[in-house]
Amino acid sequence: MAVLARLDSLIHWITLVTLVALPVVFGSSETFAIRPELKRVVLHLSAISIASLWCWQWTLEQNLKLDLARFDIKRWTTAHPANLLITVMSIWVFVQVISALLSPIPHISILGADDQRSGYNLYDNISFFVLFLSVATRFRSVEKLKSVSVALVIGGTITAVYGVSQHFGFDPLGDGENFRRAYSSFGNPLNFGAFMVLVIPVTFALLLLAKPNDYRWQIGIGAVLGLELAGLWFAGGRGPYVGALGGIVVAAILTWRARQAIPVNSLLTSVGTGVILAIVLIVLPSPNPDVGTERVLGIGDQIVGLGSESTELSSGLEGRFNIWGTTLDMATSWDTPQEESGLASALRPVFGQGQDMFLYAFPLAGEPRVGTDVADHAHNYPLQILIEQGFAGLLILLAIALIVLSLLYKLHKQFQPDGDIGLIALNIAFVASIVGTMIVLLTGVQRVADLTPAFAMLGGLAALSAISISPKESNRESSGFTLSKQTASGLGALAAVAVTVVGLWVFFDWDVRRTTASVEWVSAFNKSSDLEKAQTWVDVQSKAPERPHFTNSLFIELFNAAFAQKEQGLDEEAVVLMHRARTLLLDFEELDPFKRDVQINLFQTEVALHSWGEEGISARAVERADRILELYPTAPLYTSVIAADMPTLGEYELAIEYADQAIATELKTKPWPLAWYAKGRGLLGLGNEDEAIAALRTGTEIEPGSEEAKLSHRLLAQIYSDRGETELAEEHSLLGN
């Protein structure tokens, strides 16, 4: 039993340390290539450790707490709303597994790809579930839930201090002092603000636990509250502002209801300390402007300006509505970036595009846009789940939301204003925090850093309801399956071995391999020569070829080096380097065939090689151009660029066709002088000189003085020079230069 108790204690401590460490840790730019990657490493290691220890504890236990011989899952689920929440969360994981397996790129949906885009692959989601389950089932006492609250506040305090220091121009670990909005250790102010929304009610609840004469505790926690409020303000997220307001209002209502049991004077002293400190920090002079006032006042302007017909992916509510509108279009068409069987197409609405596939499906829907930005997140958690996990995932998420609202209502009904102060504080902490977080989920871009504590809080709500709400009594006889304890123990041992072996294998082969590669990548900057640096990058890229940051950076070096060699007259060396650059991307294409930058860069290498005399590659370039336009039909800029390159490949008719596609969007987007230039080149190549001149003249007139217009001027100068019309040739030559 001592071993079992130690395992139980170890699981508790791993859970608490994770809640403290995950918001705090991040990779310094001088040590890691990707700043947020350590957060995922901490999450994965913690989840694997908890799951493994849990399985071993269950196996070693002589008398199973769960008697599987008489276990009735239906009876257990309906016995208490906390059990219902756990069951529905378990079903959600099952749906996520199916969604990942049906994904166009299953390995990305399972493990993820881009480290800046965390929180939605299966690996992350299972890790969230393990943390949720740990808190929901192993912290079912007032003291244990207090420890969860303290862990969150410790993490909140450290990150708030860091965010405030960034605002005042001090960031010894990064470049946060150069940004208008503080992002602390999160890399994104929205995630920092979302975490502050979560911890502010928890910190406030801790104030209720202060003894009437314990002024150090009152002032200390009050100061922490002030730092968190200031951090929220400096993060400048409108969604977190609204979420924080919602959480504070709920906390205030619950506090008012329990005023008989709360030491009001000490509470006012603590809150007053926090508010005064926050105000002082906000009004103090700083190298960075006060974005908070601007952002709060901008909420009204955002609402008033919603009548705009722009389709651009801008910030604020207007940009959100554009993204949401496109997302709803995605949910009606369910287009994918590849051809699919009839069965796969039929299952798309049910199980979605697959985790981490939003980025690839988004460009296939919506209206043409001037910009080339592609949203990798719906900026609304339910919509994100809808696209990536289908209506099955969305319905389960809505069921979870309903269960949470039911738990909040039941806790409200059973709230004892004159009851135990510890239980009152926990009610305020978890209820207010979850209300604020639910608001933030509707407009934010959630990542591992703020989703992990959110799932922990959800587990805390389940644990709190388990100790606050009485279970239902049932006289129904159990109809569960029969399973001997020996069989259960054997299955437990098998599960323990499987979880431990598979978990550690995935962790070392995925997390450790990628993280060590990240460290080695940065170490290349300390090499004494460019050759050593380049060789280090080549080695690192081969070690972690699936990381786009490594492949793109190395490609750019090779691509630029190829042109540098060409300019020096070293034609053979240039071709060799360009082929190396292309091969690098072709290998990456095997891992991620839909990544935009890879496809466009491959097209550019193929155009360059063709222009340098490479035979047989033009057909591949034309095929790739067609593929790019299929993947990104709402980006006329790409259509214009590809159209302009078609004459180089000898494809004059395609140049005209693609140019007309871009030109057709001008009423909805903007003039595209590059498309008119491409059309002119295509017409000229087909011998239609007069029509070419007309197209090129249009290209010079719709955006006079632009770089694209100058291209048309230069070609016109050449045409008029060949015609012997010297005056016009000189005029356009002057305008083109």
BELZIZI-V502967 format. One record per residue. N is the residue number from 1. D_LAST is the distance of its C-alpha to the last C-alpha in Angstrom with 2 decimals. Layout:
# BELZIZI-V502967
n: <N | N>
d_last: <D_LAST | D_LAST>
This chain:
# BELZIZI-V502967
n: <1 | 2 | 3 | 4 | 5 | 6 | 7 | 8 | 9 | 10 | 11 | 12 | 13 | 14 | 15 | 16 | 17 | 18 | 19 | 20 | 21 | 22 | 23 | 24 | 25 | 26 | 27 | 28 | 29 | 30 | 31 | 32 | 33 | 34 | 35 | 36 | 37 | 38 | 39 | 40 | 41 | 42 | 43 | 44 | 45 | 46 | 47 | 48 | 49 | 50 | 51 | 52 | 53 | 54 | 55 | 56 | 57 | 58 | 59 | 60 | 61 | 62 | 63 | 64 | 65 | 66 | 67 | 68 | 69 | 70 | 71 | 72 | 73 | 74 | 75 | 76 | 77 | 78 | 79 | 80 | 81 | 82 | 83 | 84 | 85 | 86 | 87 | 88 | 89 | 90 | 91 | 92 | 93 | 94 | 95 | 96 | 97 | 98 | 99 | 100 | 101 | 102 | 103 | 104 | 105 | 106 | 107 | 108 | 109 | 110 | 111 | 112 | 113 | 114 | 115 | 116 | 117 | 118 | 119 | 120 | 121 | 122 | 123 | 124 | 125 | 126 | 127 | 128 | 129 | 130 | 131 | 132 | 133 | 134 | 135 | 136 | 137 | 138 | 139 | 140 | 141 | 142 | 143 | 144 | 145 | 146 | 147 | 148 | 149 | 150 | 151 | 152 | 153 | 154 | 155 | 156 | 157 | 158 | 159 | 160 | 161 | 162 | 163 | 164 | 165 | 166 | 167 | 168 | 169 | 170 | 171 | 172 | 173 | 174 | 175 | 176 | 177 | 178 | 179 | 180 | 181 | 182 | 183 | 184 | 185 | 186 | 187 | 188 | 189 | 190 | 191 | 192 | 193 | 194 | 195 | 196 | 197 | 198 | 199 | 200 | 201 | 202 | 203 | 204 | 205 | 206 | 207 | 208 | 209 | 210 | 211 | 212 | 213 | 214 | 215 | 216 | 217 | 218 | 219 | 220 | 221 | 222 | 223 | 224 | 225 | 226 | 227 | 228 | 229 | 230 | 231 | 232 | 233 | 234 | 235 | 236 | 237 | 238 | 239 | 240 | 241 | 242 | 243 | 244 | 245 | 246 | 247 | 248 | 249 | 250 | 251 | 252 | 253 | 254 | 255 | 256 | 257 | 258 | 259 | 260 | 261 | 262 | 263 | 264 | 265 | 266 | 267 | 268 | 269 | 270 | 271 | 272 | 273 | 274 | 275 | 276 | 277 | 278 | 279 | 280 | 281 | 282 | 283 | 284 | 285 | 286 | 287 | 288 | 289 | 290 | 291 | 292 | 293 | 294 | 295 | 296 | 297 | 298 | 299 | 300 | 301 | 302 | 303 | 304 | 305 | 306 | 307 | 308 | 309 | 310 | 311 | 312 | 313 | 314 | 315 | 316 | 317 | 318 | 319 | 320 | 321 | 322 | 323 | 324 | 325 | 326 | 327 | 328 | 329 | 330 | 331 | 332 | 333 | 334 | 335 | 336 | 337 | 338 | 339 | 340 | 341 | 342 | 343 | 344 | 345 | 346 | 347 | 348 | 349 | 350 | 351 | 352 | 353 | 354 | 355 | 356 | 357 | 358 | 359 | 360 | 361 | 362 | 363 | 364 | 365 | 366 | 367 | 368 | 369 | 370 | 371 | 372 | 373 | 374 | 375 | 376 | 377 | 378 | 379 | 380 | 381 | 382 | 383 | 384 | 385 | 386 | 387 | 388 | 389 | 390 | 391 | 392 | 393 | 394 | 395 | 396 | 397 | 398 | 399 | 400 | 401 | 402 | 403 | 404 | 405 | 406 | 407 | 408 | 409 | 410 | 411 | 412 | 413 | 414 | 415 | 416 | 417 | 418 | 419 | 420 | 421 | 422 | 423 | 424 | 425 | 426 | 427 | 428 | 429 | 430 | 431 | 432 | 433 | 434 | 435 | 436 | 437 | 438 | 439 | 440 | 441 | 442 | 443 | 444 | 445 | 446 | 447 | 448 | 449 | 450 | 451 | 452 | 453 | 454 | 455 | 456 | 457 | 458 | 459 | 460 | 461 | 462 | 463 | 464 | 465 | 466 | 467 | 468 | 469 | 470 | 471 | 472 | 473 | 474 | 475 | 476 | 477 | 478 | 479 | 480 | 481 | 482 | 483 | 484 | 485 | 486 | 487 | 488 | 489 | 490 | 491 | 492 | 493 | 494 | 495 | 496 | 497 | 498 | 499 | 500 | 501 | 502 | 503 | 504 | 505 | 506 | 507 | 508 | 509 | 510 | 511 | 512 | 513 | 514 | 515 | 516 | 517 | 518 | 519 | 520 | 521 | 522 | 523 | 524 | 525 | 526 | 527 | 528 | 529 | 530 | 531 | 532 | 533 | 534 | 535 | 536 | 537 | 538 | 539 | 540 | 541 | 542 | 543 | 544 | 545 | 546 | 547 | 548 | 549 | 550 | 551 | 552 | 553 | 554 | 555 | 556 | 557 | 558 | 559 | 560 | 561 | 562 | 563 | 564 | 565 | 566 | 567 | 568 | 569 | 570 | 571 | 572 | 573 | 574 | 575 | 576 | 577 | 578 | 579 | 580 | 581 | 582 | 583 | 584 | 585 | 586 | 587 | 588 | 589 | 590 | 591 | 592 | 593 | 594 | 595 | 596 | 597 | 598 | 599 | 600 | 601 | 602 | 603 | 604 | 605 | 606 | 607 | 608 | 609 | 610 | 611 | 612 | 613 | 614 | 615 | 616 | 617 | 618 | 619 | 620 | 621 | 622 | 623 | 624 | 625 | 626 | 627 | 628 | 629 | 630 | 631 | 632 | 633 | 634 | 635 | 636 | 637 | 638 | 639 | 640 | 641 | 642 | 643 | 644 | 645 | 646 | 647 | 648 | 649 | 650 | 651 | 652 | 653 | 654 | 655 | 656 | 657 | 658 | 659 | 660 | 661 | 662 | 663 | 664 | 665 | 666 | 667 | 668 | 669 | 670 | 671 | 672 | 673 | 674 | 675 | 676 | 677 | 678 | 679 | 680 | 681 | 682 | 683 | 684 | 685 | 686 | 687 | 688 | 689 | 690 | 691 | 692 | 693 | 694 | 695 | 696 | 697 | 698 | 699 | 700 | 701 | 702 | 703 | 704 | 705 | 706 | 707 | 708 | 709 | 710 | 711 | 712 | 713 | 714 | 715 | 716 | 717 | 718 | 719 | 720 | 721 | 722 | 723 | 724 | 725 | 726 | 727 | 728 | 729 | 730 | 731 | 732 | 733 | 734 | 735 | 736 | 737>
d_last: <84.62 | 83.24 | 80.52 | 79.63 | 79.51 | 77.21 | 74.88 | 74.91 | 74.17 | 71.35 | 69.69 | 70.03 | 68.41 | 65.54 | 64.81 | 64.93 | 62.90 | 60.21 | 60.04 | 59.59 | 57.28 | 54.84 | 53.18 | 53.18 | 51.91 | 48.27 | 46.33 | 44.81 | 41.21 | 42.54 | 45.05 | 43.91 | 40.67 | 41.49 | 43.11 | 45.27 | 46.75 | 49.91 | 50.92 | 51.13 | 53.02 | 55.55 | 55.99 | 56.54 | 58.89 | 60.91 | 61.25 | 62.28 | 64.77 | 66.30 | 66.61 | 68.18 | 70.60 | 71.54 | 72.42 | 74.47 | 76.24 | 77.13 | 78.40 | 80.49 | 82.09 | 85.69 | 86.18 | 83.04 | 82.19 | 81.13 | 84.09 | 82.41 | 85.77 | 85.90 | 82.25 | 81.27 | 77.55 | 77.99 | 80.71 | 78.72 | 75.55 | 77.37 | 79.53 | 76.88 | 73.45 | 72.13 | 73.19 | 71.50 | 68.21 | 68.53 | 69.33 | 66.38 | 64.05 | 65.51 | 64.85 | 61.25 | 60.82 | 62.28 | 59.77 | 56.92 | 58.20 | 58.19 | 54.71 | 53.37 | 55.11 | 53.66 | 50.10 | 47.36 | 46.92 | 50.41 | 49.81 | 47.04 | 49.29 | 52.14 | 50.51 | 47.10 | 43.77 | 41.28 | 43.05 | 41.15 | 42.71 | 46.42 | 49.53 | 49.57 | 50.35 | 54.00 | 54.49 | 53.54 | 55.55 | 58.67 | 58.35 | 58.20 | 61.31 | 63.21 | 62.53 | 63.52 | 66.69 | 67.60 | 67.50 | 69.08 | 72.08 | 72.64 | 72.20 | 74.81 | 76.41 | 75.66 | 75.38 | 73.04 | 70.74 | 70.78 | 69.48 | 66.56 | 65.82 | 66.03 | 63.69 | 61.06 | 61.44 | 61.11 | 57.79 | 56.77 | 57.72 | 55.74 | 52.56 | 52.94 | 53.30 | 50.18 | 48.18 | 49.47 | 48.61 | 44.99 | 44.84 | 46.07 | 43.46 | 45.63 | 44.95 | 46.26 | 45.66 | 42.13 | 39.23 | 40.83 | 40.82 | 37.09 | 37.41 | 38.39 | 40.96 | 43.54 | 43.97 | 46.76 | 47.49 | 46.19 | 42.43 | 42.04 | 43.37 | 44.66 | 46.93 | 48.06 | 48.89 | 50.71 | 52.87 | 53.73 | 54.84 | 57.17 | 58.69 | 59.15 | 62.14 | 63.57 | 63.43 | 65.03 | 67.78 | 68.57 | 69.35 | 72.28 | 73.85 | 74.20 | 77.75 | 78.59 | 78.97 | 76.32 | 73.88 | 71.87 | 71.11 | 70.38 | 68.01 | 66.43 | 65.61 | 64.64 | 62.11 | 60.73 | 60.41 | 58.53 | 56.07 | 55.47 | 54.97 | 52.46 | 50.69 | 50.51 | 49.09 | 46.42 | 45.38 | 44.31 | 44.99 | 46.06 | 47.97 | 49.89 | 50.70 | 52.35 | 54.01 | 55.37 | 56.73 | 58.49 | 60.00 | 61.13 | 62.77 | 64.69 | 65.73 | 66.92 | 68.97 | 70.64 | 71.32 | 72.94 | 75.13 | 76.29 | 76.74 | 80.46 | 79.80 | 76.87 | 77.31 | 75.36 | 75.45 | 74.04 | 71.40 | 70.31 | 70.23 | 67.96 | 65.61 | 65.52 | 64.61 | 61.73 | 60.37 | 60.64 | 58.89 | 56.06 | 55.63 | 55.68 | 53.02 | 50.82 | 51.05 | 50.75 | 47.56 | 45.00 | 41.49 | 40.73 | 41.08 | 43.95 | 42.38 | 45.81 | 46.27 | 42.81 | 43.42 | 46.93 | 45.93 | 43.04 | 45.57 | 46.49 | 42.91 | 42.26 | 45.26 | 44.36 | 40.79 | 41.98 | 41.49 | 37.75 | 36.67 | 33.87 | 34.10 | 32.03 | 33.74 | 33.81 | 36.50 | 39.72 | 41.95 | 39.28 | 37.63 | 41.14 | 42.02 | 38.96 | 39.96 | 43.59 | 42.85 | 40.93 | 43.76 | 46.33 | 44.41 | 44.59 | 48.33 | 48.84 | 46.85 | 47.31 | 44.49 | 44.02 | 41.18 | 43.49 | 46.04 | 49.53 | 53.11 | 54.92 | 57.00 | 54.04 | 52.38 | 55.69 | 56.01 | 52.52 | 53.66 | 56.70 | 55.22 | 51.52 | 48.41 | 49.73 | 49.15 | 45.60 | 44.33 | 43.02 | 39.52 | 39.48 | 41.13 | 39.12 | 35.88 | 38.10 | 39.19 | 37.91 | 35.16 | 31.41 | 29.52 | 26.01 | 26.66 | 27.59 | 30.50 | 33.76 | 37.06 | 39.47 | 42.24 | 43.59 | 44.05 | 47.58 | 50.11 | 52.20 | 49.19 | 47.97 | 51.44 | 51.51 | 48.40 | 49.24 | 53.04 | 53.58 | 56.23 | 58.80 | 56.97 | 56.33 | 59.98 | 61.18 | 58.88 | 60.26 | 63.76 | 63.10 | 61.86 | 65.04 | 67.22 | 65.55 | 66.10 | 69.68 | 70.19 | 68.79 | 71.18 | 74.15 | 73.43 | 73.26 | 76.60 | 78.28 | 76.76 | 79.66 | 78.88 | 81.83 | 81.45 | 80.34 | 77.61 | 75.91 | 75.68 | 74.49 | 71.68 | 70.61 | 70.60 | 68.31 | 66.05 | 65.55 | 65.73 | 63.33 | 60.91 | 60.81 | 60.36 | 57.36 | 55.89 | 56.40 | 54.34 | 51.50 | 51.55 | 50.46 | 47.04 | 46.31 | 44.75 | 47.81 | 47.69 | 50.42 | 50.62 | 51.87 | 53.31 | 55.82 | 57.59 | 57.44 | 59.36 | 61.73 | 62.40 | 63.10 | 65.62 | 67.02 | 67.57 | 69.51 | 71.58 | 72.24 | 73.40 | 75.63 | 77.50 | 77.48 | 78.14 | 81.39 | 81.16 | 82.68 | 86.11 | 86.66 | 89.97 | 88.42 | 89.41 | 86.70 | 85.58 | 83.17 | 83.02 | 85.47 | 84.25 | 86.45 | 85.50 | 85.62 | 83.09 | 80.94 | 81.12 | 80.16 | 77.19 | 76.22 | 76.34 | 74.23 | 71.67 | 71.69 | 71.04 | 68.33 | 66.50 | 66.76 | 65.70 | 62.87 | 61.66 | 61.56 | 59.99 | 57.14 | 56.73 | 56.52 | 54.56 | 52.01 | 52.00 | 53.04 | 50.93 | 47.75 | 48.51 | 49.26 | 46.03 | 44.22 | 45.90 | 45.11 | 41.41 | 41.16 | 43.29 | 40.58 | 38.66 | 41.61 | 41.47 | 41.18 | 38.59 | 35.64 | 37.69 | 40.59 | 38.39 | 36.84 | 40.33 | 41.71 | 39.07 | 39.83 | 43.54 | 43.15 | 41.02 | 43.70 | 46.33 | 44.81 | 42.47 | 42.75 | 41.00 | 37.38 | 36.32 | 37.41 | 35.98 | 32.53 | 32.23 | 33.36 | 31.10 | 27.97 | 29.17 | 29.78 | 26.58 | 24.39 | 26.73 | 26.32 | 22.56 | 23.23 | 25.79 | 23.55 | 20.96 | 24.01 | 25.14 | 28.10 | 27.88 | 31.43 | 31.28 | 28.09 | 29.88 | 32.98 | 31.25 | 29.44 | 32.84 | 34.43 | 31.94 | 32.62 | 36.37 | 36.35 | 35.01 | 37.31 | 40.24 | 39.20 | 38.83 | 42.53 | 43.29 | 40.90 | 39.58 | 37.91 | 35.80 | 32.34 | 30.29 | 32.26 | 31.66 | 27.90 | 27.63 | 29.93 | 27.76 | 24.70 | 26.90 | 28.15 | 24.78 | 23.81 | 27.19 | 26.93 | 23.60 | 25.37 | 28.19 | 30.65 | 32.98 | 34.62 | 32.41 | 30.32 | 33.35 | 33.70 | 30.08 | 30.61 | 33.89 | 32.40 | 29.62 | 32.43 | 34.36 | 31.58 | 31.30 | 35.10 | 35.21 | 32.50 | 32.65 | 31.86 | 28.36 | 25.87 | 23.00 | 24.60 | 25.20 | 21.54 | 20.54 | 23.39 | 22.61 | 19.09 | 20.85 | 23.58 | 22.02 | 21.64 | 25.39 | 26.02 | 27.13 | 25.54 | 28.31 | 28.07 | 24.33 | 25.32 | 28.36 | 26.69 | 23.82 | 26.58 | 28.39 | 25.55 | 24.99 | 28.76 | 28.64 | 26.26 | 29.27 | 30.57 | 27.44 | 23.99 | 21.31 | 19.73 | 16.32 | 16.30 | 19.65 | 18.54 | 15.78 | 18.67 | 20.96 | 18.76 | 18.60 | 22.33 | 23.20 | 21.32 | 23.22 | 26.42 | 25.80 | 25.38 | 22.45 | 23.14 | 23.55 | 20.34 | 18.46 | 20.37 | 19.53 | 15.77 | 15.97 | 18.00 | 15.46 | 12.93 | 15.89 | 17.86 | 15.53 | 12.88 | 10.07 | 11.18 | 9.61 | 11.73 | 10.65 | 7.01 | 9.11 | 11.05 | 8.53 | 7.72 | 11.49 | 12.36 | 10.65 | 12.81 | 15.78 | 15.80 | 15.46 | 18.42 | 20.23 | 19.93 | 18.41 | 16.33 | 15.64 | 14.27 | 12.21 | 10.60 | 10.24 | 8.53 | 6.26 | 5.36 | 5.51 | 3.78 | 0.00>
